[in-house]
Protein backbone atom coordinates (compact mmCIF):
# COMPACT_ATOMS: atom_id res chain seq x y z
CA UNK A 1 0.00 0.00 0.00
CA UNK A 2 1.40 3.41 -0.91
CA UNK A 3 1.38 6.36 1.44
CA UNK A 4 -0.85 9.27 0.55
CA UNK A 5 0.80 12.56 -0.22
CA UNK A 6 -0.02 15.64 1.87
CA UNK A 7 -1.99 17.01 -1.08
CA UNK A 8 -4.07 13.83 -1.30
CA UNK A 9 -4.68 13.81 2.47
CA UNK A 10 -5.95 17.38 2.51
CA UNK A 11 -7.81 17.55 -0.79
CA UNK A 12 -5.75 20.61 -1.71
CA UNK A 13 -4.63 21.19 -5.27
CA UNK A 14 -1.25 22.74 -4.47
CA UNK A 15 1.57 21.83 -2.11
CA UNK A 16 1.34 25.28 -0.51
CA UNK A 17 -2.35 24.85 0.29
CA UNK A 18 -1.72 21.31 1.53
CA UNK A 19 0.96 22.57 3.92
CA UNK A 20 -1.32 25.34 5.23
CA UNK A 21 -4.18 22.87 5.71
CA UNK A 22 -1.88 20.38 7.44
CA UNK A 23 -0.66 23.05 9.87
CA UNK A 24 -4.20 24.28 10.54
CA UNK A 25 -5.40 20.74 11.18
CA UNK A 26 -2.65 20.25 13.75
CA UNK A 27 -3.84 23.41 15.50
CA UNK A 28 -7.46 22.20 15.38
CA UNK A 29 -6.42 18.86 16.88
CA UNK A 30 -4.64 20.69 19.71
CA UNK A 31 -7.69 22.90 20.29
CA UNK A 32 -9.96 19.84 20.32
CA UNK A 33 -7.73 18.23 22.96
CA UNK A 34 -8.03 21.38 25.10
CA UNK A 35 -11.80 21.53 24.62
CA UNK A 36 -12.16 17.87 25.60
CA UNK A 37 -10.05 18.51 28.70
CA UNK A 38 -12.20 21.49 29.67
CA UNK A 39 -15.39 19.48 29.21
CA UNK A 40 -13.96 16.71 31.38
CA UNK A 41 -13.13 19.32 34.02
CA UNK A 42 -16.67 20.71 33.76
CA UNK A 43 -18.12 17.21 34.22
CA UNK A 44 -16.10 16.83 37.43
CA UNK A 45 -17.18 20.23 38.79
CA UNK A 46 -20.80 19.47 37.90
CA UNK A 47 -20.56 16.20 39.84
CA UNK A 48 -19.44 18.14 42.93
CA UNK A 49 -22.40 20.50 42.57
CA UNK A 50 -24.87 17.67 42.06
CA UNK A 51 -23.55 15.78 45.09
CA UNK A 52 -23.83 18.90 47.28
CA UNK A 53 -27.34 19.56 46.05
CA UNK A 54 -28.49 15.95 46.57
CA UNK A 55 -26.84 15.57 49.98
CA UNK A 56 -28.61 18.74 51.13
CA UNK A 57 -31.97 17.27 50.13
CA UNK A 58 -32.23 19.05 46.80
CA UNK A 59 -32.76 17.76 43.31
CA UNK A 60 -29.90 16.61 41.12
CA UNK A 61 -30.73 19.10 38.37
CA UNK A 62 -31.52 22.81 38.63
CA UNK A 63 -33.55 23.54 35.50
CA UNK A 64 -33.42 27.32 35.96
CA UNK A 65 -29.63 27.16 35.96
CA UNK A 66 -29.64 24.94 32.89
CA UNK A 67 -31.82 27.49 31.08
CA UNK A 68 -29.21 30.16 31.93
CA UNK A 69 -26.47 27.97 30.45
CA UNK A 70 -28.53 27.31 27.31
CA UNK A 71 -29.17 31.03 26.88
CA UNK A 72 -25.50 31.85 27.35
CA UNK A 73 -24.44 29.40 24.64
CA UNK A 74 -27.25 30.51 22.30
CA UNK A 75 -26.32 34.16 22.73
CA UNK A 76 -22.65 33.46 22.07
CA UNK A 77 -22.96 30.90 19.26
CA UNK A 78 -26.46 31.19 17.83
CA UNK A 79 -28.87 28.30 17.40
CA UNK A 80 -26.10 25.66 17.11
CA UNK A 81 -24.87 26.86 20.51
CA UNK A 82 -28.09 25.60 22.07
CA UNK A 83 -27.51 22.10 20.69
CA UNK A 84 -23.90 22.21 21.85
CA UNK A 85 -24.99 23.27 25.34
CA UNK A 86 -27.60 20.51 25.48
CA UNK A 87 -24.95 17.93 24.64
CA UNK A 88 -22.57 19.39 27.22
CA UNK A 89 -25.30 19.42 29.89
CA UNK A 90 -26.16 15.81 29.09
CA UNK A 91 -22.51 14.86 29.52
CA UNK A 92 -22.41 16.67 32.86
CA UNK A 93 -25.64 15.42 34.42
CA UNK A 94 -26.96 12.65 32.20
CA UNK A 95 -30.36 12.57 30.56
CA UNK A 96 -33.27 13.90 32.58
C-alpha positions as a Markdown table, in Angstrom:
| # | Residue | x | y | z |
|---|---|---|---|---|
| 1 | Unk | 0.0 | 0.0 | 0.0 |
| 2 | Unk | 1.4 | 3.4 | -0.9 |
| 3 | Unk | 1.4 | 6.4 | 1.4 |
| 4 | Unk | -0.9 | 9.3 | 0.5 |
| 5 | Unk | 0.8 | 12.6 | -0.2 |
| 6 | Unk | 0.0 | 15.6 | 1.9 |
| 7 | Unk | -2.0 | 17.0 | -1.1 |
| 8 | Unk | -4.1 | 13.8 | -1.3 |
| 9 | Unk | -4.7 | 13.8 | 2.5 |
| 10 | Unk | -6.0 | 17.4 | 2.5 |
| 11 | Unk | -7.8 | 17.6 | -0.8 |
| 12 | Unk | -5.7 | 20.6 | -1.7 |
| 13 | Unk | -4.6 | 21.2 | -5.3 |
| 14 | Unk | -1.3 | 22.7 | -4.5 |
| 15 | Unk | 1.6 | 21.8 | -2.1 |
| 16 | Unk | 1.3 | 25.3 | -0.5 |
| 17 | Unk | -2.4 | 24.9 | 0.3 |
| 18 | Unk | -1.7 | 21.3 | 1.5 |
| 19 | Unk | 1.0 | 22.6 | 3.9 |
| 20 | Unk | -1.3 | 25.3 | 5.2 |
| 21 | Unk | -4.2 | 22.9 | 5.7 |
| 22 | Unk | -1.9 | 20.4 | 7.4 |
| 23 | Unk | -0.7 | 23.0 | 9.9 |
| 24 | Unk | -4.2 | 24.3 | 10.5 |
| 25 | Unk | -5.4 | 20.7 | 11.2 |
| 26 | Unk | -2.6 | 20.3 | 13.8 |
| 27 | Unk | -3.8 | 23.4 | 15.5 |
| 28 | Unk | -7.5 | 22.2 | 15.4 |
| 29 | Unk | -6.4 | 18.9 | 16.9 |
| 30 | Unk | -4.6 | 20.7 | 19.7 |
| 31 | Unk | -7.7 | 22.9 | 20.3 |
| 32 | Unk | -10.0 | 19.8 | 20.3 |
| 33 | Unk | -7.7 | 18.2 | 23.0 |
| 34 | Unk | -8.0 | 21.4 | 25.1 |
| 35 | Unk | -11.8 | 21.5 | 24.6 |
| 36 | Unk | -12.2 | 17.9 | 25.6 |
| 37 | Unk | -10.1 | 18.5 | 28.7 |
| 38 | Unk | -12.2 | 21.5 | 29.7 |
| 39 | Unk | -15.4 | 19.5 | 29.2 |
| 40 | Unk | -14.0 | 16.7 | 31.4 |
| 41 | Unk | -13.1 | 19.3 | 34.0 |
| 42 | Unk | -16.7 | 20.7 | 33.8 |
| 43 | Unk | -18.1 | 17.2 | 34.2 |
| 44 | Unk | -16.1 | 16.8 | 37.4 |
| 45 | Unk | -17.2 | 20.2 | 38.8 |
| 46 | Unk | -20.8 | 19.5 | 37.9 |
| 47 | Unk | -20.6 | 16.2 | 39.8 |
| 48 | Unk | -19.4 | 18.1 | 42.9 |
| 49 | Unk | -22.4 | 20.5 | 42.6 |
| 50 | Unk | -24.9 | 17.7 | 42.1 |
| 51 | Unk | -23.6 | 15.8 | 45.1 |
| 52 | Unk | -23.8 | 18.9 | 47.3 |
| 53 | Unk | -27.3 | 19.6 | 46.0 |
| 54 | Unk | -28.5 | 15.9 | 46.6 |
| 55 | Unk | -26.8 | 15.6 | 50.0 |
| 56 | Unk | -28.6 | 18.7 | 51.1 |
| 57 | Unk | -32.0 | 17.3 | 50.1 |
| 58 | Unk | -32.2 | 19.0 | 46.8 |
| 59 | Unk | -32.8 | 17.8 | 43.3 |
| 60 | Unk | -29.9 | 16.6 | 41.1 |
| 61 | Unk | -30.7 | 19.1 | 38.4 |
| 62 | Unk | -31.5 | 22.8 | 38.6 |
| 63 | Unk | -33.6 | 23.5 | 35.5 |
| 64 | Unk | -33.4 | 27.3 | 36.0 |
| 65 | Unk | -29.6 | 27.2 | 36.0 |
| 66 | Unk | -29.6 | 24.9 | 32.9 |
| 67 | Unk | -31.8 | 27.5 | 31.1 |
| 68 | Unk | -29.2 | 30.2 | 31.9 |
| 69 | Unk | -26.5 | 28.0 | 30.5 |
| 70 | Unk | -28.5 | 27.3 | 27.3 |
| 71 | Unk | -29.2 | 31.0 | 26.9 |
| 72 | Unk | -25.5 | 31.9 | 27.3 |
| 73 | Unk | -24.4 | 29.4 | 24.6 |
| 74 | Unk | -27.2 | 30.5 | 22.3 |
| 75 | Unk | -26.3 | 34.2 | 22.7 |
| 76 | Unk | -22.6 | 33.5 | 22.1 |
| 77 | Unk | -23.0 | 30.9 | 19.3 |
| 78 | Unk | -26.5 | 31.2 | 17.8 |
| 79 | Unk | -28.9 | 28.3 | 17.4 |
| 80 | Unk | -26.1 | 25.7 | 17.1 |
| 81 | Unk | -24.9 | 26.9 | 20.5 |
| 82 | Unk | -28.1 | 25.6 | 22.1 |
| 83 | Unk | -27.5 | 22.1 | 20.7 |
| 84 | Unk | -23.9 | 22.2 | 21.9 |
| 85 | Unk | -25.0 | 23.3 | 25.3 |
| 86 | Unk | -27.6 | 20.5 | 25.5 |
| 87 | Unk | -24.9 | 17.9 | 24.6 |
| 88 | Unk | -22.6 | 19.4 | 27.2 |
| 89 | Unk | -25.3 | 19.4 | 29.9 |
| 90 | Unk | -26.2 | 15.8 | 29.1 |
| 91 | Unk | -22.5 | 14.9 | 29.5 |
| 92 | Unk | -22.4 | 16.7 | 32.9 |
| 93 | Unk | -25.6 | 15.4 | 34.4 |
| 94 | Unk | -27.0 | 12.6 | 32.2 |
| 95 | Unk | -30.4 | 12.6 | 30.6 |
| 96 | Unk | -33.3 | 13.9 | 32.6 |
